């Protein structure tokens, strides 16, 4: 019996019917463009959220977490709808609501994706629950449908206007590859991301500057992009070239212009990065990663002092490229580095953080990992 099955038994007094898991993610490049129908290039990390689930014979939903001992959230499934107050369990309840679950269920959550680190712990939770419900109730949703349902849960139930990237990669990722995702139609292509054989490593730097996407900053930036789309009479920023954007400058305000400029240039960087990876041109990949950070810092203004410090210190230590990842305002950065310089790079970043009085960062690495899956079923 696995650890989560034991915790389920201890908490609910019976064994679960099944266990599912879904990973967090790192986005190599393509930030803040998923809600503009762009291309993104994320991969799943090895850290996952697991959920053990069991059907009930009534309408009660009970949710517990291995990270929050001795607390069980109890609610009637008929009361689960947007507006219901709650905390972390809203992510799970939102999935039940968006998927149309009408029966009672017991859920034990065991999350191993760092919280607030920009590694999409929320999508890992949503997608693990969605995978579990899809199997538990034989609902028959495909991966694209699950991605849209979990996004709906976060948008409409939790209240975060996120795009589709995080849920898609958590569900669809394959080991050893980054996932080129077209956010317009959710078509995907696996792109080999084999840095190890080239003596490289992707270092993930958790700044421990906590970010929260429900405080309005994320929504404001998305609203700026949507305003540009409305004013220019297009369906999404995917349709714009830089020449067209420059020519339309008089129709939008300066903030809208720089937000749209980030989106248009970032979409091109993603496709350029795919081309570079296809020929193992990691110098070019590094340059594109650097350009992405500058655009996020200056045009989209979603970086913060801790993220900039991590990026600058990594580059000073010899990284090929470094940038913030995730929604911003805190969280994590990545650095593409020579594997032989890992210790040196970590030391340089730690020293830079200490000199500015920041909380000590955390570091880890991950190879591209498997997406959501059913772990066991009785």
LUMRO-58165 format. One line per field, with one value per residue: residue number from 1; z negated, y negated, x of N, C-alpha, C in turn. Coordinates in steps of 0.1 Angstrom, whole numbers, always signed. Each point is the difference from the previous one (the first is absolute). Layout:
REM residues N
n NUM, ... .
n.w Z, ... .
n.v Y, ... .
n.u X, ... .
ca.w Z, ... .
ca.v Y, ... .
ca.u X, ... .
c.w Z, ... .
c.v Y, ... .
c.u X, ... .
This chain:
REM residues 378
n 1, 2, 3, 4, 5, 6, 7, 8, 9, 10, 11, 12, 13, 14, 15, 16, 17, 18, 19, 20, 21, 22, 23, 24, 25, 26, 27, 28, 29, 30, 31, 32, 33, 34, 35, 36, 37, 38, 39, 40, 41, 42, 43, 44, 45, 46, 47, 48, 49, 50, 51, 52, 53, 54, 55, 56, 57, 58, 59, 60, 61, 62, 63, 64, 65, 66, 67, 68, 69, 70, 71, 72, 73, 74, 75, 76, 77, 78, 79, 80, 81, 82, 83, 84, 85, 86, 87, 88, 89, 90, 91, 92, 93, 94, 95, 96, 97, 98, 99, 100, 101, 102, 103, 104, 105, 106, 107, 108, 109, 110, 111, 112, 113, 114, 115, 116, 117, 118, 119, 120, 121, 122, 123, 124, 125, 126, 127, 128, 129, 130, 131, 132, 133, 134, 135, 136, 137, 138, 139, 140, 141, 142, 143, 144, 145, 146, 147, 148, 149, 150, 151, 152, 153, 154, 155, 156, 157, 158, 159, 160, 161, 162, 163, 164, 165, 166, 167, 168, 169, 170, 171, 172, 173, 174, 175, 176, 177, 178, 179, 180, 181, 182, 183, 184, 185, 186, 187, 188, 189, 190, 191, 192, 193, 194, 195, 196, 197, 198, 199, 200, 201, 202, 203, 204, 205, 206, 207, 208, 209, 210, 211, 212, 213, 214, 215, 216, 217, 218, 219, 220, 221, 222, 223, 224, 225, 226, 227, 228, 229, 230, 231, 232, 233, 234, 235, 236, 237, 238, 239, 240, 241, 242, 243, 244, 245, 246, 247, 248, 249, 250, 251, 252, 253, 254, 255, 256, 257, 258, 259, 260, 261, 262, 263, 264, 265, 266, 267, 268, 269, 270, 271, 272, 273, 274, 275, 276, 277, 278, 279, 280, 281, 282, 283, 284, 285, 286, 287, 288, 289, 290, 291, 292, 293, 294, 295, 296, 297, 298, 299, 300, 301, 302, 303, 304, 305, 306, 307, 308, 309, 310, 311, 312, 313, 314, 315, 316, 317, 318, 319, 320, 321, 322, 323, 324, 325, 326, 327, 328, 329, 330, 331, 332, 333, 334, 335, 336, 337, 338, 339, 340, 341, 342, 343, 344, 345, 346, 347, 348, 349, 350, 351, 352, 353, 354, 355, 356, 357, 358, 359, 360, 361, 362, 363, 364, 365, 366, 367, 368, 369, 370, 371, 372, 373, 374, 375, 376, 377, 378 .
n.w +0, +9, -1, +12, +4, -6, +5, +12, -2, -4, +11, +9, -4, +12, +9, +7, +9, +0, +6, +2, +10, -3, +9, -6, +3, +10, +2, +10, +8, +0, -6, -6, +7, -10, -7, +8, -2, -9, +3, -7, -8, -7, -12, -2, -12, -7, -6, -8, +3, -11, +5, -12, +7, -5, +8, -3, -9, -2, -4, -10, +0, -2, -3, +0, -7, +6, +6, -2, -10, -2, +13, -1, +12, -5, +11, +2, +8, -5, -10, +8, -1, +11, -8, +0, -13, -1, -1, -3, -8, +2, +1, -10, -8, +5, -1, -12, -3, +5, -6, -8, -9, -1, -2, -12, -6, -3, -4, +2, -3, +8, -3, +11, +6, -1, -11, +8, +6, +5, -7, -2, -13, +3, +12, -8, -9, +8, +6, -12, -5, +10, +0, -13, +2, +10, -7, -11, +8, +6, -1, +3, -8, +12, +4, +12, -1, -5, +10, +8, -5, -1, +12, +4, -6, +5, +12, +1, -5, +3, +12, +5, +7, -4, +8, +11, -1, -12, +2, +12, -5, -11, +9, +9, -10, +7, -5, -3, +0, +6, -4, +13, -6, +9, -6, +13, +4, -8, +13, +0, -3, -2, -8, +6, -13, +7, -11, -6, +11, -2, -11, +3, -7, -2, -6, -9, +0, -11, +4, -2, +10, -9, +10, +2, +8, -12, +0, +12, -3, -2, -7, -6, +0, -4, -8, -1, +0, -8, -6, +2, -3, -10, -4, +2, -6, -8, +3, +3, -10, +1, +4, -10, +9, -1, +13, -1, -10, +5, +11, -11, -2, +9, +2, -6, -13, -6, -10, +7, +5, -12, -5, +11, -1, -13, +1, +8, -7, -11, +8, +5, -12, -3, +12, -3, -12, +6, +9, -10, -7, +11, -1, -12, +3, -11, +7, +11, -5, -5, +12, +5, -9, +3, +13, -3, -7, +9, +9, -8, -1, +12, +9, -6, -4, +2, +2, -8, -10, -6, +9, +0, -13, +0, +9, -6, -12, +5, +7, -12, -4, +12, -6, +8, -9, -4, -6, -4, -8, +6, -8, -9, -4, +4, -8, +11, +1, +13, +0, +13, -6, +0, +2, +6, +3, -3, -6, +10, +9, -6, -2, +13, +2, -8, +5, +12, -3, -5, +10, +5, -9, +12, -2, -6, +13, +6, +2, +13, +5, +13, +3, +13, -6, -5, +8, -2, -10, +3, -13, -5, +1, -9 .
n.v +12, -10, -11, -5, +13, +1, -12, +5, +12, -6, -8, +8, +9, -3, +10, -7, -5, -12, -1, -14, -4, -13, -4, -7, -12, +0, -13, +7, -2, -13, -11, +2, +11, +9, -11, -1, +13, -2, +2, +11, +1, +5, +5, +13, -4, +5, -12, +8, -2, +7, +7, +3, +8, -3, +8, -8, +4, -13, -12, +6, -11, +9, -10, +8, -6, +7, -12, +3, +5, +10, -4, +2, -4, -4, +4, -4, +10, +0, -3, +9, -12, -8, -6, +14, -4, -2, +10, +8, +4, -14, +2, +9, -8, -9, +10, +3, -14, -3, +11, -6, +2, +11, +9, +6, -6, +8, -11, +6, -13, +3, -12, +2, -9, -7, -4, -8, +11, -2, +12, -8, -2, -11, -1, +2, -8, -10, +3, +1, -9, -7, +4, -3, -12, -2, +6, -7, -10, +5, -12, +6, -10, -6, +0, -3, +8, +8, -4, +0, +12, +4, -5, +5, +11, -3, -2, +9, +10, +1, -4, +9, -11, +12, +2, +6, -7, -4, -1, -6, -6, -3, -2, -7, -5, +1, +11, -8, -6, -12, -7, +0, -9, +3, -11, -1, +11, -2, -2, +12, -3, +12, -8, +8, +2, +3, -7, +11, +4, -13, +7, -1, -10, +3, -11, +5, -13, +5, -12, +8, -8, +1, +7, -9, +9, +0, -7, +3, +3, +12, -2, -9, +9, +10, -9, -4, +13, +3, -10, +4, +12, -5, -8, +11, +5, +6, +13, -2, -2, +13, -8, -6, -8, -1, +2, +9, +5, -2, +5, +8, -5, -8, +13, +2, +2, -7, +2, -2, -10, -3, +2, -6, -9, +1, +0, -10, -7, +2, -2, -11, -4, +4, -5, -11, +1, +3, -10, -7, +4, -2, -11, +1, -12, +5, -5, +4, +12, -1, -5, +9, +8, -5, +0, +12, +1, -6, +7, +10, -4, -4, +9, +12, -4, +13, -6, +2, -7, +9, -1, -13, +1, +10, -6, -11, +6, +6, -10, -7, +11, -4, -2, +9, +2, -10, +4, -9, +9, +4, -2, +2, -12, +8, +11, +6, +3, +0, +8, -2, +10, -2, +13, -2, -10, +11, +6, -4, +4, +11, +1, -4, +8, +10, -2, +0, +11, +6, -5, +4, +9, +7, +6, +9, +1, +8, +11, +3, +12, +1, +12, -2, -1, +11, -2, -4, +8, +11, -1, +1, +12, +1 .
n.u +9, -3, +9, -4, +1, +12, +3, -4, +5, +10, -2, -3, +9, +2, +3, +8, -9, +7, +11, +0, +8, +5, +9, +9, +4, +10, -1, +6, -10, -5, +3, -11, +1, -2, -3, +11, -3, +11, +13, +0, +11, -10, +4, -5, -1, +10, -1, -8, -12, -1, -9, -4, -8, -11, -8, -10, -9, +5, -5, +7, +6, +10, +7, +11, +10, +9, -1, -13, +7, -8, +0, -13, +0, -12, -6, -12, +1, -12, +9, +7, +2, +3, +9, +1, +0, +13, +10, +11, -10, -1, +13, -1, -7, +8, +9, -4, -1, +11, +3, -8, +9, -8, +10, -2, +11, +9, +7, +12, +5, +10, +3, +8, -9, +12, -6, -7, +5, -12, -2, -11, +1, -6, +7, +11, -5, -3, +11, +5, -8, +2, +12, +0, -7, +8, +9, -2, -4, +11, +5, +11, +4, +3, +13, -4, -10, +8, +9, -10, -3, +13, +2, -12, +5, +12, -5, -10, +7, +13, -2, +8, +2, +5, +11, +2, +11, -1, -13, +3, +11, -7, -9, +7, +8, +12, +5, +10, -12, +2, -11, +1, -6, -9, +0, +0, +6, +10, +4, +7, +12, +5, +7, +9, +2, +11, +0, -4, -4, -4, +0, -14, -6, -13, +5, -8, -2, -4, -4, -11, +0, -9, -6, -9, -7, -5, +12, -3, +13, -2, -11, +8, +10, -8, -6, +13, +3, -10, +4, +13, -4, -7, +10, +7, -11, +8, +2, +13, +9, -4, -10, +6, +5, +13, +1, -9, +7, +12, -6, -3, +12, -5, -4, +12, -1, +9, -7, -10, +7, +5, -12, -6, +10, -1, -13, +1, +9, -8, -11, +7, +4, -12, -4, +7, -4, -11, +2, +3, -10, -7, +8, -5, -6, +7, +10, -6, -2, +13, +3, -8, +6, +12, -3, -4, +10, +7, -7, +1, +12, +3, -5, +1, +11, +3, +11, +10, +5, -7, -10, +0, +1, -9, -7, +2, -2, -10, -4, +2, -6, -5, -12, -5, -9, -8, -11, -9, -7, -11, -10, +10, +5, +9, +3, +1, +13, +4, +10, +3, +6, +13, -2, +12, -9, -7, +10, +8, -10, -3, +13, +1, -10, +4, +12, -5, -7, +10, +7, -12, +3, +0, -11, +6, +5, -9, +7, -4, +2, -4, +1, -3, -11, -6, -10, -12, -2, -7, +2, -11, -6, -9 .
ca.w +0, +1, -11, +1, -4, -15, -6, +3, -9, -13, -1, +4, -6, +11, +10, +12, +12, +9, -2, +12, -2, +11, -3, +2, +13, +2, +14, +5, +6, +4, -12, +0, +14, +3, +1, +12, +11, +5, -1, -12, +0, -14, -2, -13, -10, -7, -12, +4, -10, +1, -6, -2, +1, -2, +1, -11, +4, -3, +7, -7, +4, -10, +5, -10, +6, -8, -5, -11, -8, -9, +5, +11, +6, +4, +7, +8, +14, +6, -3, +6, +12, -2, -11, -13, -6, -3, +1, +10, +5, +11, +12, +2, +1, +13, +10, -1, +6, +15, +7, -2, -10, -7, -11, -11, +2, -10, +7, -8, +9, -4, +10, -1, +8, -9, +1, +2, +7, +14, +7, +3, -10, +2, +11, -4, -9, +8, +10, -7, -4, +13, +4, -10, +2, +13, -2, -11, +4, +15, +7, +14, +5, +5, -7, +4, -8, -14, -2, +1, -12, -12, +2, -4, -15, -6, +5, -5, -14, -9, +3, +6, +15, +6, +13, +1, +1, -11, +0, +12, -1, -11, +5, +13, +2, +1, -6, +9, +10, -3, +7, +8, -1, +7, -10, +7, +2, -9, +7, -6, +7, -9, +5, -8, -8, -6, -4, -8, +9, +5, -12, -6, -11, -2, -14, -5, -12, -7, -8, -13, +0, +3, +9, +0, +12, -2, -6, +10, +9, +12, +7, +7, +12, +9, +4, +9, +13, +6, +4, +13, +9, +2, +7, +14, +7, +3, -9, -11, +4, +9, +13, +2, +2, -6, +9, -2, -14, +2, +8, -7, -13, -3, -4, -13, -9, -1, -8, +9, +10, -5, -3, +12, +5, -6, +6, +14, +1, -7, +8, +10, -7, -2, +12, +2, -9, +5, +11, -6, -6, +10, +5, -12, -1, -13, -1, +5, -10, -11, +4, +0, -14, -5, +6, -6, -14, +2, +4, -11, -10, +4, +6, -7, -14, -9, -8, -13, -4, -3, +13, +8, -7, +3, +14, +2, -6, +8, +12, -3, -3, +12, +6, +14, +0, -13, +0, -9, +6, -7, +1, -4, -12, -10, +5, +4, +13, +5, +6, +8, -5, +1, -12, -8, -8, -8, -14, +1, +3, -13, -9, +4, -2, -15, -5, +5, -8, -13, +0, +0, -11, +4, -5, +8, +10, +1, +13, +4, +14, +4, +14, +4, -6, +5, -4, -10, +2, -10, -7, -5, -1, -6 .
ca.v -12, -12, -9, -7, +9, +1, -12, +0, +10, -6, -11, +3, +13, +10, -2, -7, +8, -2, -11, -6, -10, -9, -8, -14, -2, -11, -4, -4, -14, -2, -4, -10, -1, +10, -5, -7, +10, +2, +12, +0, +11, +5, +14, +4, +3, +13, -2, +3, +1, +13, +0, +13, -3, +11, -4, +1, +3, -11, -12, -7, -1, -3, -2, -2, -1, +5, -11, -7, +12, -1, -9, +5, -9, +8, -8, +8, -2, -9, -14, -4, -9, -12, -8, +7, -5, +10, -3, +8, +10, -5, +5, +13, -1, -6, +11, +8, -8, -2, +13, +4, +11, -2, +9, -3, +6, -3, -3, -3, -7, +0, -9, -1, -11, -11, -10, -14, -1, -2, +13, +5, +9, +0, +9, +14, +4, +1, +10, +13, +2, +3, +13, +10, +0, +5, +15, +5, +0, +5, -12, +0, -12, +1, -9, -14, -4, -1, -13, -11, +1, -5, -14, -6, +0, -10, -13, -4, +4, -6, -14, -4, +0, +6, +6, +15, +7, +8, +12, +8, +7, +9, +12, +5, +1, +13, +0, -3, -10, -11, +1, -12, +0, -11, -3, -3, +12, +10, +10, +0, +7, +3, -5, +6, -10, +8, -9, +8, +6, -11, -5, -11, +3, -11, -2, -7, -8, -4, -12, +0, -12, +7, -8, +4, -5, -5, -14, -9, -4, +9, -3, -13, +1, +7, -9, -9, +7, +1, -14, -2, +9, -7, -13, +2, +9, +13, +11, +2, -6, +9, -5, -12, -1, -12, -11, -3, -6, -13, -8, -3, -6, -11, +5, +6, -8, +4, +12, +11, +2, +8, +13, +7, +2, +12, +12, +2, +4, +13, +11, +3, +6, +14, +8, -1, +10, +14, +2, +1, +13, +10, +2, +0, -13, -5, -14, -8, +2, -9, -13, -2, +0, -13, -9, +2, -6, -14, -4, +2, -10, -14, -2, +6, -4, +10, +5, -6, -1, +13, +7, -7, +3, +14, +0, -8, +8, +12, -5, -3, +12, +7, +7, -3, -8, +1, -9, +3, +8, -1, -13, -12, -6, +10, +13, +6, -3, +11, -3, +10, -1, +12, +9, -1, -12, +0, -5, -14, -8, +0, -9, -14, -5, -1, -12, -12, -1, -4, -14, -9, +3, +8, +13, +9, +7, +14, +4, +13, +3, +10, +4, +1, +12, +5, -7, +6, +14, +8, +7, +13, +1, +12 .
ca.u -9, +8, -2, -13, -11, +0, -6, -14, -6, +1, -9, -14, -4, -1, +10, -5, -2, +11, +10, +5, +10, +2, +12, +2, +6, +8, -2, +13, -2, -14, -6, -11, -6, -10, -14, -1, +0, +13, +7, +8, +9, +3, +2, -4, +11, -2, -8, -14, -11, -8, -14, -7, -14, -10, -14, -9, -13, -9, +4, +10, +14, +10, +13, +11, +13, +11, +8, -8, -5, -12, -11, -8, -10, -12, -10, -10, +3, -10, +4, +12, -2, +8, -5, +1, +12, +9, +14, +6, -9, -8, +6, -6, -14, -2, +1, -13, -11, +2, -2, -14, -1, -13, +0, +10, +13, +10, +12, +12, +9, +14, +7, +14, +5, +1, -10, +4, +13, -2, +1, -13, -5, -14, -4, +3, -11, -12, +1, +0, -14, -7, +4, -6, -15, -3, +1, -8, -14, +0, -6, +4, +6, +14, +9, -3, -12, +4, +7, -9, -9, +8, +1, -13, -1, +9, -5, -13, -3, +10, +0, +13, -3, +12, -1, -2, +13, +4, -8, +3, +13, -1, -8, +4, +15, +6, +13, +11, -4, -8, -12, -4, -15, -7, -10, -13, -7, +6, +8, +13, +11, +11, +13, +11, +7, +11, +11, +11, +10, +9, +7, -7, -10, -9, -1, -12, +3, -12, +5, -7, -9, -13, -8, -14, -5, -14, +0, -4, +10, -1, -12, +1, +8, -8, -10, +6, +1, -13, -4, +6, -7, -12, +2, +6, -10, +6, -5, +10, +13, +7, -2, +7, +15, +5, -3, -15, -1, +5, -9, -13, +4, -9, -13, +1, +8, +14, +0, -5, +10, +12, -5, -1, +13, +5, -7, +4, +14, +2, -4, +10, +11, -3, +2, +14, +6, -3, +10, +14, +1, +1, +14, +8, +7, -4, +4, -12, -10, +3, -2, -15, -5, +4, -9, -13, +0, +1, -13, -9, +4, -2, -13, -11, +2, -4, +12, +1, +14, +5, +1, +11, +13, +3, +4, +12, +11, +2, +7, +13, +7, +3, -11, -3, -12, -8, -12, -11, -10, -13, -8, +8, -2, +6, +0, +13, +7, +8, +13, +6, +13, +9, -2, +12, +0, -12, +4, +5, -11, -8, +7, -1, -14, -2, +8, -7, -12, +5, +5, -11, -9, -11, -1, +9, -8, +2, +4, -1, +0, -10, -1, -14, -7, -13, -12, -10, -2, -6, +11, -5, -14, -4 .
c.w +0, -12, +1, -3, -15, -6, +2, -10, -15, -2, +2, -5, +11, +10, +12, +12, +10, -4, +13, -4, +12, -4, +0, +13, -1, +15, +5, +6, +5, -12, +2, +15, +2, +1, +12, +12, +6, -1, -13, +0, -14, +0, -15, -9, -7, -12, +4, -12, +2, -7, -1, -1, -3, +1, -13, +5, -5, +8, -7, +7, -12, +6, -11, +8, -10, -6, -10, -8, -8, +4, +12, +4, +4, +6, +8, +15, +7, -4, +6, +13, -3, -11, -13, -6, -3, +2, +11, +7, +12, +14, +3, +2, +14, +11, -1, +7, +15, +7, -2, -9, -9, -12, -11, +3, -12, +8, -10, +10, -7, +10, -3, +10, -9, +2, +3, +7, +15, +8, +2, -9, +2, +11, -3, -8, +9, +10, -7, -3, +13, +5, -8, +3, +13, +0, -10, +5, +15, +8, +15, +7, +6, -7, +3, -8, -15, -2, +0, -13, -12, +1, -5, -15, -6, +4, -8, -14, -10, +3, +6, +15, +8, +14, -1, -1, -12, -1, +11, -2, -11, +4, +12, +1, +1, -5, +11, +10, -6, +10, +8, +0, +7, -9, +7, +2, -9, +7, -7, +8, -10, +6, -10, -8, -8, -3, -6, +10, +6, -12, -7, -10, -1, -15, -3, -13, -6, -9, -14, -2, +4, +9, -1, +12, -1, -5, +11, +11, +13, +8, +8, +13, +11, +6, +10, +14, +6, +5, +14, +11, +4, +9, +15, +8, +5, -10, -12, +5, +9, +14, +4, +3, -7, +9, -2, -13, +1, +7, -7, -13, -4, -5, -15, -9, -2, -8, +9, +11, -5, -4, +12, +7, -6, +6, +14, +1, -7, +8, +11, -7, -2, +12, +4, -9, +4, +11, -6, -7, +10, +6, -12, -1, -13, -3, +4, -10, -12, +3, +0, -14, -6, +5, -7, -14, +1, +4, -12, -11, +4, +7, -8, -15, -11, -8, -14, -3, -2, +14, +8, -6, +4, +15, +2, -5, +8, +13, -3, -3, +12, +7, +15, +1, -13, +1, -11, +8, -8, +1, -4, -13, -12, +7, +5, +13, +4, +6, +7, -2, +4, -12, -10, -9, -9, -14, +0, +2, -13, -10, +3, -2, -15, -5, +4, -9, -15, -1, +1, -11, +3, -7, +9, +10, -1, +15, +2, +15, +3, +15, +4, -4, +6, -6, -8, +4, -12, -6, -4, +0, -6, +9 .
c.v -12, -9, -7, +9, +2, -12, -1, +9, -6, -11, +4, +14, +10, -2, -8, +9, -1, -11, -5, -11, -9, -9, -15, -2, -12, -4, -5, -14, +0, -4, -11, -1, +11, -5, -10, +9, +2, +14, +0, +13, +5, +14, +3, +3, +13, -1, +0, -2, +13, -2, +15, -3, +13, -5, +2, +4, -10, -12, -8, +0, -3, -1, -3, -1, +5, -11, -8, +10, -4, -10, +7, -10, +9, -9, +9, -4, -10, -14, -5, -8, -13, -9, +6, -4, +12, -4, +8, +11, -4, +6, +14, -1, -7, +10, +9, -7, +0, +13, +6, +12, -3, +9, -4, +8, -4, -2, -2, -5, +1, -8, -1, -10, -12, -11, -14, -2, -2, +13, +7, +11, +1, +9, +15, +6, +2, +12, +14, +3, +3, +14, +11, +1, +6, +15, +5, +1, +3, -11, -1, -12, +2, -10, -15, -4, -1, -13, -12, +0, -5, -15, -7, +0, -11, -14, -3, +4, -7, -15, -5, +1, +6, +5, +15, +8, +9, +13, +10, +8, +10, +13, +7, +3, +15, -1, -3, -11, -12, +1, -13, +0, -13, -3, -4, +13, +12, +11, -1, +8, +1, -5, +5, -11, +8, -8, +8, +5, -11, -7, -12, +5, -12, -1, -8, -7, -5, -12, -1, -14, +5, -9, +5, -7, -5, -14, -10, -4, +9, -4, -14, +1, +8, -10, -10, +7, +1, -14, -3, +8, -7, -12, +2, +9, +13, +10, +2, -7, +9, -5, -12, +3, -13, -12, -5, -7, -15, -9, -4, -7, -11, +4, +5, -9, +7, +13, +12, +3, +9, +14, +8, +3, +13, +13, +3, +6, +14, +12, +4, +7, +15, +8, +0, +10, +14, +3, +2, +14, +12, +3, -1, -12, -6, -14, -9, +1, -9, -14, -3, +0, -14, -11, +1, -7, -15, -5, +1, -10, -14, -3, +5, -4, +10, +6, -6, +0, +14, +8, -6, +3, +14, +0, -7, +8, +13, -4, -4, +12, +8, +7, -4, -9, +2, -9, +5, +9, -1, -13, -12, -5, +8, +13, +4, -6, +13, -5, +12, -1, +12, +8, -1, -12, -2, -6, -14, -10, -2, -9, -14, -5, -2, -13, -13, -3, -5, -14, -10, +3, +8, +14, +10, +8, +15, +4, +15, +1, +10, +3, +0, +13, +3, -9, +8, +15, +7, +9, +14, +0, +13, +7 .
c.u +9, -3, -13, -12, -1, -6, -15, -7, +0, -11, -14, -5, -2, +11, -6, -2, +11, +9, +4, +10, +1, +12, -2, +7, +10, -2, +13, -1, -15, -9, -11, -6, -10, -14, -1, +1, +14, +5, +9, +8, +4, +4, -4, +13, -3, -9, -15, -9, -8, -14, -5, -15, -9, -14, -7, -14, -10, +6, +11, +14, +9, +14, +10, +13, +11, +9, -8, -6, -12, -10, -6, -11, -12, -10, -9, +3, -10, +2, +12, -2, +8, -6, +1, +14, +9, +14, +5, -9, -8, +5, -6, -15, -4, +0, -13, -11, +2, -2, -14, -1, -13, -1, +11, +13, +9, +14, +11, +10, +14, +8, +15, +6, +1, -11, +5, +13, +0, +2, -13, -5, -16, -5, +3, -12, -13, +1, +1, -14, -8, +3, -7, -15, -3, +0, -10, -15, -2, -6, +4, +5, +14, +9, -3, -12, +3, +8, -10, -9, +8, +3, -12, -1, +8, -6, -13, -3, +10, +2, +14, -2, +12, -4, -1, +14, +2, -8, +3, +12, -1, -7, +7, +15, +4, +15, +10, -2, -6, -12, -3, -15, -5, -13, -13, -8, +4, +7, +14, +10, +12, +13, +11, +7, +10, +12, +12, +11, +9, +7, -6, -10, -9, -2, -13, +3, -13, +4, -6, -7, -14, -8, -15, -7, -15, +0, -2, +11, -1, -13, +1, +8, -8, -10, +6, +1, -14, -5, +6, -7, -14, +1, +5, -9, +6, -4, +10, +13, +8, +0, +10, +15, +5, -3, -14, -2, +5, -9, -13, +2, -9, -13, -1, +9, +14, +1, -5, +10, +11, -5, -1, +13, +6, -6, +4, +14, +3, -5, +10, +12, -3, +3, +15, +7, -2, +10, +14, +1, +1, +14, +10, +9, -4, +5, -12, -12, +2, -3, -15, -6, +3, -10, -14, +0, +0, -14, -10, +3, -4, -13, -12, +1, -5, +12, +0, +15, +7, +3, +12, +13, +4, +5, +14, +12, +3, +8, +15, +9, +2, -12, -2, -12, -7, -12, -9, -10, -13, -6, +8, -3, +7, +1, +14, +6, +7, +13, +5, +16, +9, -2, +12, +1, -12, +3, +4, -12, -9, +7, -1, -14, -2, +7, -8, -13, +4, +4, -12, -10, -12, +0, +8, -9, +2, +3, -4, +0, -10, +1, -15, -7, -13, -12, -9, -2, -7, +11, -5, -16, -4, -10 .
